[in-house]
Amino acid sequence: MEREKAEVKYFLIRFGVMIAVFWILFGVVFGVTAMKDNSMSPKLEAGDLVLYYRLDRKLADHSVVVFRKDGTQYIGRVVARGGDTVEVAGEDGLFINGSRVMEHDIYYRTPVYDGKVDYPVTLQEDEVFVLGDYREGAKDSRYFGPVKHSEIKGTVITAVRRSEL
């Protein structure tokens, strides 16, 4: 009987340690979310499971980030950072600091969303301009303006296709 109690106690301690490790890994260091729409198509599709790293605060151009704006979670690509001036000119595309950006891996034109953001936009040091890869339908910085660093939950590391689960 004593041996069984010792085994149960040992199991509960190991189980508690395992729960604490998972909480630290996926509550503090990493995050997991599902892609809710096709705003990052074709790289990420609706239903894909996305793993992101929460601790990296040095955002580079073209980083894919998970962020929360007005209570809704989005995923998008950083195209400009603090100090940059951004202009979206419809048929002419995306301009950063007066230069047209040639994006060889984006297959859609970048339309202006009428009345949402006044261009050009000069970003503050704690802001980034985020666009979805599916430029013709994504809700991104053209819709709600720049994203503050405090609204960014993390940088996407990888995705698992829904069909592979």
SULVEN-V138652 format. One line per field, one symbol per residue. burial: b if it has 9 or more other ideal C-beta (glycine too) atoms within 8 Angstrom, else e. A space follows every 10 residues. Layout:
# SULVEN-V138652
burial: ???
This chain:
# SULVEN-V138652
burial: eeeeeeeeee eeeeeeeeee eebbbbeeeb bebebeeebb beebbeebbb bbbbeeeebe eebbbbbebe eebbbbbbbb bbebbbbbbe eebbbbeeee beeeeeeeeb beeeeebebe bebeeebbbb bbbbbeebeb bbebebbebe bbbbbbeebb ebeee
